[in-house]
């Protein structure tokens, strides 16, 4: 499986790392802008509020990133009919498709986890040198709690990022794949009422959607050996 993943990365000319850097810089700049412009209003009353804001933006960006990656690795192959050539290799179709989806899952997990840690760390450093920017004190308890939460959020989001595969495969449509990801992000990230509640904050919703994404991946490859790909 590792060799298949490596070959898939080489074949698809994986060039998303530059996009990751640009996205992280954009999120960092936006969060700094919010922190400075909202200093008097106390938009970030605590470091916990700051870290939660980072998490919301990072998950939203990279769930959509996952849909773009699904489009590149899977949907485009079907749309351009190059999947038939791929399936001529003396390797089970299930393994080939599983390798593609593992790439999507791991990419989403690691980019969300690392982006959360790096961006939050930079903002915490800025808050240390500018104590008026963020109220409260950054304690080790807050750091440990957030680090664990960042890992769990990344795991849930990696599963959620597989859901657009279902919509893309129905019509072999790249737009449907990406639009469905945007709608999912709007559903779990948009605030309700005074903006303090988000559906994505509910553990049951996050776990349920993550499991739905894993189920989509499973059923997409379960009977692929007998499917007509023409």
N, C-alpha and C positions, 0 to 999 in steps of 0.2 A: 504493500500500500504506500509506503514511504517513497518508493521509486516512482510510482504512478503520480503521486502528488508533485514530486520534483519535476518530472517530465511535463506535467500539465502546466506548472508555473513557467517552465522554459518555453513551452509551445505557445502559450498565451501572451508571452512577453509582459509579465506582470509589472506594470508601471504605476501602481497606485500609491507608492510611497511618497511621491512628490505631492499628490493630492492630499494625503494625510497630513503632511507638514503644513501645507497651505491652510487646510481646514483648522488645524490646531492653532495656528497663528491668528486666524480670523476669530476663533472662539476666545482666545486669550485677549486679543485687542478689544473685543466686544465686552467682555467681562470687566476689563480695566476701565473702559468708558462708562459702563454702568456704575461701577464703584465710585468713580470720581464725580460724575454728574449727580449721583444720588447721595452724596456724602451727607448733605444737610438733612435729607429726608430719612436717612438710615435704611437704605434699601437692603444692606447687608448688616443686620443687627449683630450677628455672630458669625464665627467661622463656619459653623454648621450650615447657616443660610447660604454662605458663599459656596461651600462645597456642593450643596444641593443644586444650586444654580448651574454650576459647572456640569454636574452629572446630567441634568436635563438636556442641556445643549449638546453634550457629547453623544449621548444615546440617540438623540434625534438625528444628528448628522450621520452617524455611522450605521444606523439602521437603513437609511437611504443609500449610503455607500454600499451596503450589502446587496441591495436590490440592483444596483449598477453592476456589481460583480457577478451576480446571478445572470444578469442579462448578457454579460460578456462571455462567461464560461459555459452557460447552458442554453439560454434562449436563442442567442445568435447562431449557435451550432445547429439548432433545429431549423431556424428561419432560413439560413443559407444552405441547408441540406448537407453541411459538412459532417454532421453527426453520423451519417451513413458510412463515411470513410473511416471515422474513428471506431465504429463498431465492427469494422472488418478486422481489427487487430485481434490476435489470438489471446485476448484477455476478456473475462466475463464483463458484460455490459454493466452489471451491478457495481463491480469494482471501479470501473471508469467513472460512472456517475457519482459513486460515493466519494471518490477522490476529489471531484469538483466541489461537492457540497461540504466536505471537510475543510477545504481551503476557505470557503465562504465563512463557515462557522469559526474557524480559528482566527481568520483575519478580523472578523467583527469582535471577537472576544478580546484579543490582545490589543487592538487599536483603542477600544473603549477603555479597557483597564489602564493601559499605559498613558493614554491621553488624560484620563481623569487624574492620575497621580502626578503627572508632569505639570499640567496646567494649574492644578490646585496647589502644588508645591511652589510654583512661581508666584502665584497670587499670595500665598501665605508669606513668602519672603518679602514681597512688596509691603504687605500689611505689617511685618515686623519693623521695617524701616520707616513706615508711615503709620504710626499707631492710631492716628485720628481717622484713618480710612475705614477701618473695621473695628467695631466695638468688641469688647470681650478679650479673653486671653486664649491663645492656642495651647491646649494642654495635650499631654500624651494620650489621655483617654479619648479625646476628640480625634486625634490622629489615628489611633488603632481602630476606633469604631468606623471611621470613614474609610480606612484602607480595606477593612473587611466588607463594608457595604459596596465599595467600588468594585471589588471582585465579584460579588453576587450580582450586582447590576449588569456587569459585563457578561456574565453567564446567561442571565435571563435575556438580555438584548441580543446575544448571539443566536439564541433559539428563535426569538421574535423575528430576527432578520431573515429567517428561512421562509416565513409565511408568504411573501410575495411570489415565491416559486409557484405556488398553486395557481395564482391568477395569470402569471406569465405563460405557464404551460398549457392553459386551457385554449388559448388562441395563438400560442407561440408569438406573443407580442411583448416587445421591449417596453413600449409606453405603459401597457397594463401592469407590468412588473413594477415599474418605478412609481406610477401613480398610486398603486395599492400601498407601497411603502410610505408614501407621503401621508395617505389617509390614516394608516396605522399610527404614524408619529403624531399626527394631529389628535388622534383619539387618546393616546396615553400621555401626551405632554401638555395639552392645553389645560389651563386652569379653569376651574368652575367657581361660581360664586364670587368671592373676593380674590380669587386667584391662588389661594393657599392650598387648594385640594386638586390633585391630579390623579387620574385613574391609574397611571403608572406607579403611583406611590403605594397602591394596595398590593400586598404580597400575593394574594390569591389571583389577582388579575395578571401580574407579571409572570407568575409560575404557570398559570393556565395558558397564556399566549405563547410562552416559551415551549411548553409541551405541544401546543398546536403546531408550532413551527417544526419541531422534531417529527411529529406525525406526518406533516406534509412531505418532509424529506423522505421518510420511510415509504410512504405510499407512492411517491414519485418513482422510486427505483424498485419497488417490490416485484412488479410484473414486467419490468422493462425488457427482460430477455425475450418475451413473446409479443412485444408491441411492434406495430408497423410504424417505422419512422420516416417513411417516404412522404 
